[in-house]
Amino acid sequence: MSGGSLVFVIFSILFLEAVVAIYPFEGIFPQIHPQAFIHPEAVIIGRVRIGALSSVWPGVVIRGDVNDIEIGEKTNIQDGCVLHVTRGTPDRPSGSSLTLGNHVTIGHQVTLHACRLLDDVMVGIGAIVLDRVVINKGAMVGAGALVSPGKQIPERELWLGSPAKKVRDRTDDEIRASATIMEHYTVLAGIHRDSMTPP
Ligand SMILES: CC(C)(COP(=O)(O)OP(=O)(O)OC[C@H]1O[C@@H](n2cnc3c(N)ncnc32)[C@H](O)[C@@H]1OP(=O)(O)O)[C@@H](O)C(=O)NCCC(=O)NCCS
């Protein structure tokens, strides 16, 4: 049995009462840390790795078919998000993968496509982040923003609008508030997990 299959089996046993929608793609299973929380109404496919204490909420789709998706630790992906990647082409043979660092908060109904978000980033509700965008540490994209392909958002900047532009730097208080939200989601995930575990 491959490492990926083993993780899948262990994960299925942990969630005996709540079957989790985790599927292989071309023989590759998602690799999910046993301490991550995946709500049973989320769908995770293929070349996806999720680190410890991260959480994936109802209605999320993470489809790692034509490229890799890597999600770090203590990162929350809230309800209804869609995460996908871009396949290789003659122009760009390796395509574009999707990477989320540690302590990242992704608000409800966000679409992330083949982009890279570093640690401590926050993406507001309903935002869309397109291919090859890089969002550096501690930066934020506000609710409803559209970040167009290839944009590089420097550390700690706040970007809003469609197309998104820098509006200002984030304050220390705002960075701390984002960290509080991230920690809250880590705790909340544990409560949801316990609520689903048979007594
Ligand atoms: C951007 C945000 C952080 C507020 O920043 P702020 O600087 O405190 O903004 P303010 O509320 O003082 O508003 C300043 C201006 O920006 C506008 N604004 C606020 N949020 C905006 C957004 N997401 N997109 C566009 N404009 C926005 C306000 O309307 C206001 O405009 P005005 O000066 O013409 O009246 C907040 O609106 C946001 O997007 N939060 C995301 C929350 C979220 O999605 N959380 C995830 C779930 S936990």
The ligand as a Gaussian input file, in Angstrom:
#p B3LYP/6-31G(d) Opt

LIG

0 1
 C      -10.888000      45.695000       3.893000
 C      -11.432000      45.529000       5.310000
 C      -10.381000      44.817000       6.155000
 C      -11.748000      46.883000       5.915000
 O      -10.628000      47.745000       5.834000
 P      -10.724000      49.225000       6.438000
 O       -9.540000      49.995000       5.993000
 O      -10.980000      49.103000       7.911000
 O      -11.970000      49.778000       5.699000
 P      -13.106000      50.738000       6.242000
 O      -14.229000      49.891000       6.744000
 O      -12.508000      51.791000       7.138000
 O      -13.523000      51.399000       4.873000
 C      -12.652000      52.291000       4.144000
 C      -13.172000      52.403000       2.740000
 O      -12.925000      51.169000       2.051000
 C      -14.149000      50.610000       1.563000
 N      -14.044000      49.157000       1.720000
 C      -14.040000      48.439000       2.856000
 N      -13.886000      47.134000       2.571000
 C      -13.812000      47.028000       1.232000
 C      -13.657000      45.956000       0.352000
 N      -13.553000      44.681000       0.793000
 N      -13.596000      46.196000      -0.970000
 C      -13.706000      47.493000      -1.442000
 N      -13.852000      48.553000      -0.658000
 C      -13.911000      48.331000       0.672000
 C      -15.241000      51.219000       2.446000
 O      -16.483000      51.238000       1.810000
 C      -14.680000      52.611000       2.663000
 O      -14.903000      53.382000       1.499000
 P      -15.271000      54.963000       1.598000
 O      -14.065000      55.607000       2.229000
 O      -15.489000      55.360000       0.187000
 O      -16.462000      55.037000       2.473000
 C      -12.749000      44.757000       5.308000
 O      -13.770000      45.483000       4.653000
 C      -12.665000      43.407000       4.657000
 O      -12.667000      43.231000       3.435000
 N      -12.641000      42.399000       5.548000
 C      -12.662000      41.007000       5.165000
 C      -13.344000      40.202000       6.259000
 C      -13.434000      38.769000       5.848000
 O      -13.719000      38.454000       4.721000
 N      -13.133000      37.864000       6.763000
 C      -13.071000      36.446000       6.454000
 C      -13.965000      35.642000       7.317000
 S      -13.315000      35.464000       8.960000

